Amino acid sequence: MQIDDAPEQDSLARFRSWRGFMFASVAVNVLFVYGMLSGMGNASVSIWYKTLIWLPFNIIATALYLAIMARLGNAGWAFYRILGAIMIVANWSVMIGV
């Protein structure tokens, strides 16, 4: 009987990447905005879409992007800070502008 002394590999390592989390957040955000824009055809219900769906999403997304910007910004990667700021401004601009 042989004992394996090799270190156990982390099966969740791919989920601990902040860069991957940032790109997944952007992809989910793009899909959300596309879905919301396609569902806002009726002007009489658009205020409810904005109040009940977009506002909470934007608050959560803003907090998420700020956390990612803080985590990745310390690593010296200005690209992620700029991308996070662009996504925050785009979220609120699209919600207010539509």
One Martini backbone bead per residue (centre of mass of N, CA, C, O) as a GRO file, in nm:
protein
   98
    1MET     BB    1   0.094   0.039   0.025
    2GLN     BB    2   0.053   0.367  -0.095
    3ILE     BB    3   0.148   0.694  -0.010
    4ASP     BB    4   0.032   1.011  -0.090
    5ASP     BB    5   0.229   1.325  -0.069
    6ALA     BB    6   0.070   1.500  -0.236
    7PRO     BB    7  -0.073   1.780  -0.284
    8GLU     BB    8  -0.370   1.916  -0.270
    9GLN     BB    9  -0.582   2.027  -0.494
   10ASP     BB   10  -0.756   2.308  -0.586
   11SER     BB   11  -1.086   2.304  -0.704
   12LEU     BB   12  -1.138   2.642  -0.654
   13ALA     BB   13  -0.924   2.827  -0.801
   14ARG     BB   14  -1.097   2.949  -1.043
   15PHE     BB   15  -1.283   3.118  -0.817
   16ARG     BB   16  -1.021   3.311  -0.701
   17SER     BB   17  -1.032   3.518  -0.936
   18TRP     BB   18  -1.057   3.855  -0.983
   19ARG     BB   19  -1.044   3.879  -1.287
   20GLY     BB   20  -1.265   3.671  -1.350
   21PHE     BB   21  -1.483   3.816  -1.184
   22MET     BB   22  -1.485   4.072  -1.354
   23PHE     BB   23  -1.562   3.940  -1.629
   24ALA     BB   24  -1.823   3.808  -1.528
   25SER     BB   25  -1.961   4.073  -1.442
   26VAL     BB   26  -1.967   4.202  -1.720
   27ALA     BB   27  -2.133   3.981  -1.860
   28VAL     BB   28  -2.382   4.002  -1.676
   29ASN     BB   29  -2.432   4.302  -1.726
   30VAL     BB   30  -2.484   4.290  -2.029
   31LEU     BB   31  -2.724   4.093  -2.011
   32PHE     BB   32  -2.900   4.270  -1.832
   33VAL     BB   33  -2.923   4.518  -2.014
   34TYR     BB   34  -3.042   4.371  -2.254
   35GLY     BB   35  -3.295   4.262  -2.107
   36MET     BB   36  -3.406   4.537  -2.017
   37LEU     BB   37  -3.428   4.675  -2.297
   38SER     BB   38  -3.625   4.452  -2.416
   39GLY     BB   39  -3.854   4.498  -2.164
   40MET     BB   40  -3.909   4.835  -2.221
   41GLY     BB   41  -4.154   4.893  -2.430
   42ASN     BB   42  -4.343   4.980  -2.196
   43ALA     BB   43  -4.403   5.289  -2.051
   44SER     BB   44  -4.596   5.210  -1.803
   45VAL     BB   45  -4.357   5.000  -1.673
   46SER     BB   46  -4.068   5.135  -1.654
   47ILE     BB   47  -4.066   5.236  -1.357
   48TRP     BB   48  -4.074   4.948  -1.234
   49TYR     BB   49  -3.817   4.844  -1.350
   50LYS     BB   50  -3.634   5.058  -1.219
   51THR     BB   51  -3.721   5.020  -0.917
   52LEU     BB   52  -3.718   4.686  -0.886
   53ILE     BB   53  -3.444   4.624  -1.066
   54TRP     BB   54  -3.224   4.840  -1.137
   55LEU     BB   55  -3.157   4.968  -0.866
   56PRO     BB   56  -3.054   4.716  -0.713
   57PHE     BB   57  -2.847   4.634  -0.926
   58ASN     BB   58  -2.676   4.896  -0.918
   59ILE     BB   59  -2.597   4.879  -0.624
   60ILE     BB   60  -2.458   4.602  -0.638
   61ALA     BB   61  -2.264   4.663  -0.875
   62THR     BB   62  -2.117   4.897  -0.743
   63ALA     BB   63  -2.007   4.740  -0.501
   64LEU     BB   64  -1.858   4.529  -0.667
   65TYR     BB   65  -1.670   4.722  -0.828
   66LEU     BB   66  -1.538   4.851  -0.580
   67ALA     BB   67  -1.416   4.589  -0.470
   68ILE     BB   68  -1.251   4.517  -0.721
   69MET     BB   69  -1.091   4.780  -0.736
   70ALA     BB   70  -0.956   4.748  -0.460
   71ARG     BB   71  -0.821   4.472  -0.512
   72LEU     BB   72  -0.682   4.541  -0.801
   73GLY     BB   73  -0.555   4.827  -0.745
   74ASN     BB   74  -0.318   4.724  -0.554
   75ALA     BB   75  -0.167   4.570  -0.801
   76GLY     BB   76  -0.142   4.799  -1.045
   77TRP     BB   77  -0.418   4.779  -1.217
   78ALA     BB   78  -0.566   5.021  -1.402
   79PHE     BB   79  -0.766   4.878  -1.589
   80TYR     BB   80  -0.971   4.782  -1.365
   81ARG     BB   81  -1.044   5.059  -1.260
   82ILE     BB   82  -1.151   5.170  -1.526
   83LEU     BB   83  -1.360   4.949  -1.584
   84GLY     BB   84  -1.525   4.992  -1.325
   85ALA     BB   85  -1.596   5.291  -1.377
   86ILE     BB   86  -1.739   5.246  -1.646
   87MET     BB   87  -1.961   5.052  -1.538
   88ILE     BB   88  -2.089   5.244  -1.338
   89VAL     BB   89  -2.161   5.472  -1.536
   90ALA     BB   90  -2.321   5.297  -1.736
   91ASN     BB   91  -2.544   5.195  -1.553
   92TRP     BB   92  -2.660   5.475  -1.467
   93SER     BB   93  -2.701   5.593  -1.753
   94VAL     BB   94  -2.898   5.383  -1.861
   95MET     BB   95  -3.115   5.408  -1.645
   96ILE     BB   96  -3.166   5.720  -1.675
   97GLY     BB   97  -3.186   5.734  -2.004
   98VAL     BB   98  -3.445   5.523  -2.036
   0.00000   0.00000   0.00000
